[in-house]
Amino acid sequence: MKLRSLLFVPGDRPERFPKAVATGADALILDLEDAVAPDRKPEARAAVRAWIEAPRDDGPAIFVRINPIDSDEVAADLEALAGLALDGVVLPKAEGASSVATLTDRLPGDYAILPVASETAAAVFQLGTFGSVAGRLAGITWGAEDLPAAIGATSAREEDGSYTDPYRVVRALTLFGAHAAGVPAIETVYPDFRNLDGLAAYAARGRRDGFTGMLAIHPTQVAVINQAFTPSEAELAHARAVIAAFEANPGAGALQLDGKMIDAPHLKSARRLLALVG
């Protein structure tokens, strides 16, 4: 499943679902949690179920973000998902592998799970535990909005929009936790949806650091994110050249390519890059 861009859509706004499909996002996340007021959640569940059940052409992967596993809303969410042709479930406020295991036991289908893995203080200490449930994961993502509220912080960001030190740590732990589990690391949202230049720089940093995709909150963000997480032709050509050089010199520990030294880490990176594009 290719997951460069994952676009949130409020579950109680079904008129937006077809428009979201047309954005080119790799996945839609139909939201039953934060984007939906409590009194509209029954309406959202019905709208999400009706749309997924309706015939439609092939398109993006479809995820549903349910309410937290310990909430009063989750039982109704899971009942609404029963029997649907769905790709995955986004689990907010996940606290490590145990939350995923609990959801797996309750899910009415063999759906992949994408935990939002950093929204409570306890969750931060569980970011290295996901390997035991990796077979059920679509990836791991994080959030920088709920955690400050959970611990009484005034913000996760500096005045220039960059993360403060505690949230840089959480981002890094999420990144390493995902790679330790062998699943995609999904960068969190960029809230300033009108600032596409800022988004492009943010997404580029995410890919540079090892994230393979990113959450989106507005349709205009999708194309920017897709471009950022799609390797360029120059990158692909270089990766193929690295692999070809080692195939032509089996047993070599290090080689020269274009006047620079390459060794085993370069070969591993080249193979990973080509695997991302199939």
Residue pairs with C-beta under 8 A, 6 or more apart in sequence:
1 26
1 27
1 61
1 87
1 112
1 138
2 26
3 26
3 27
3 61
3 138
3 139
3 184
3 186
3 212
3 213
4 26
4 212
4 213
4 214
4 225
4 226
4 229
4 230
5 24
5 25
5 26
5 27
5 213
5 214
5 216
5 221
5 222
5 225
5 226
5 229
6 25
6 26
6 27
6 28
6 29
6 63
6 114
6 186
6 213
6 214
6 215
6 216
7 20
7 23
7 25
7 27
7 28
7 29
7 60
7 215
7 216
7 217
7 219
7 221
7 222
8 29
8 31
8 35
8 65
8 189
8 215
8 216
8 217
9 16
9 17
9 20
9 28
9 29
9 30
9 31
9 35
10 16
10 31
10 35
10 36
10 44
11 30
11 31
11 32
11 35
11 36
11 41
11 44
11 45
11 47
11 48
11 64
12 35
12 36
12 37
12 40
12 41
12 43
12 44
12 47
13 47
14 47
14 48
14 50
14 51
17 28
17 30
17 51
19 219
20 28
20 60
20 219
21 28
21 56
21 59
21 60
23 219
23 222
23 223
24 222
24 223
24 226
25 60
25 216
25 222
25 226
26 60
26 61
26 213
26 226
27 60
27 61
27 62
27 63
27 87
27 88
28 60
28 61
28 62
28 63
29 63
29 64
29 65
29 90
29 215
30 48
30 51
30 52
30 62
30 63
30 64
30 65
31 44
31 64
31 65
32 41
32 44
32 45
32 48
32 64
32 65
32 66
32 67
32 73
32 77
32 80
33 65
33 66
33 67
33 68
33 92
34 92
36 44
38 73
41 67
41 73
41 76
42 76
45 76
45 77
45 80
46 80
48 64
48 80
49 80
49 81
49 84
52 62
52 84
52 85
52 86
53 84
61 87
61 88
62 86
62 87
62 88
63 86
63 87
63 88
63 89
63 90
63 114
63 138
64 77
64 81
64 86
64 88
64 89
64 90
65 89
65 90
65 91
65 92
66 73
66 74
66 77
66 78
66 81
66 89
66 90
66 91
66 92
67 73
67 74
67 77
67 92
68 74
68 91
68 92
68 93
69 91
69 93
69 94
69 99
69 102
69 103
69 106
74 106
78 106
78 107
78 108
79 108
81 89
81 107
81 108
81 109
81 111
82 108
82 109
83 108
83 109
84 109
86 109
86 111
87 111
87 112
87 138
88 111
88 112
88 113
88 114
88 138
89 103
89 107
89 111
89 112
89 113
89 114
90 113
90 114
90 115
90 116
91 99
91 100
91 103
91 113
91 114
91 115
91 116
92 116
92 119
92 143
92 146
93 99
93 116
93 119
93 120
93 123
93 146
94 100
94 115
94 116
94 117
94 119
94 123
95 120
95 122
95 123
95 126
96 117
96 123
96 125
96 126
96 127
96 129
96 130
97 126
97 129
97 130
97 131
97 132
97 133
98 126
98 129
99 115
100 113
100 115
100 130
100 133
100 136
100 137
101 133
103 113
104 113
104 133
104 136
107 113
112 136
112 137
112 138
113 133
113 136
113 137
113 138
114 137
114 138
114 139
114 140
114 141
114 186
115 130
115 137
115 140
115 141
116 141
116 142
116 143
117 123
117 126
117 127
117 130
117 140
117 141
117 142
117 174
117 177
118 124
118 127
118 142
118 143
118 144
118 147
118 170
118 173
118 174
119 143
119 146
119 147
119 150
120 146
120 147
120 150
121 147
121 150
121 151
124 147
124 170
124 173
127 140
127 170
127 173
127 174
127 176
127 177
128 173
128 176
128 177
128 180
129 177
130 137
130 140
130 177
130 178
130 180
130 181
130 183
131 180
131 181
131 182
134 181
134 182
134 183
137 181
137 183
138 183
138 184
139 178
139 183
139 184
139 185
139 186
139 212
139 213
140 174
140 177
140 178
140 181
140 183
140 184
140 185
140 186
141 174
141 185
141 186
141 187
141 188
141 215
142 170
142 171
142 174
142 188
143 188
143 189
144 156
144 157
144 163
144 167
144 170
144 171
144 188
145 156
145 189
145 191
147 153
147 156
147 167
147 170
148 154
148 155
148 156
148 167
153 166
155 164
156 163
156 164
156 166
156 167
157 163
157 164
157 167
158 164
161 192
161 198
163 171
171 188
174 185
175 185
175 209
175 210
175 211
178 184
178 185
178 186
179 185
179 210
184 212
184 213
185 210
185 211
185 212
186 211
186 212
186 213
186 214
186 215
187 202
187 203
187 206
187 211
187 213
187 214
187 215
188 214
188 215
189 214
189 215
189 216
189 217
190 198
190 199
190 202
190 203
190 214
190 217
190 221
191 217
192 198
192 199
193 199
193 217
193 218
193 220
193 221
196 220
196 221
196 224
199 221
199 224
199 225
200 224
200 227
200 228
203 214
203 224
203 225
203 228
203 229
204 228
206 214
206 228
206 229
207 228
207 229
211 229
212 229
212 276
213 225
213 229
214 225
214 228
214 229
216 222
216 225
230 277
231 239
231 273
231 276
231 277
235 273
236 273
236 274
236 277
238 270
239 269
239 270
239 271
239 273
239 274
240 270
240 274
241 257
241 258
242 257
242 262
242 266
242 267
242 269
242 270
243 267
243 270
243 271
243 274
245 255
245 257
245 262
246 252
246 255
246 267
249 255
253 263
253 264
254 261
254 262
254 263
255 261
255 262
255 263
256 262
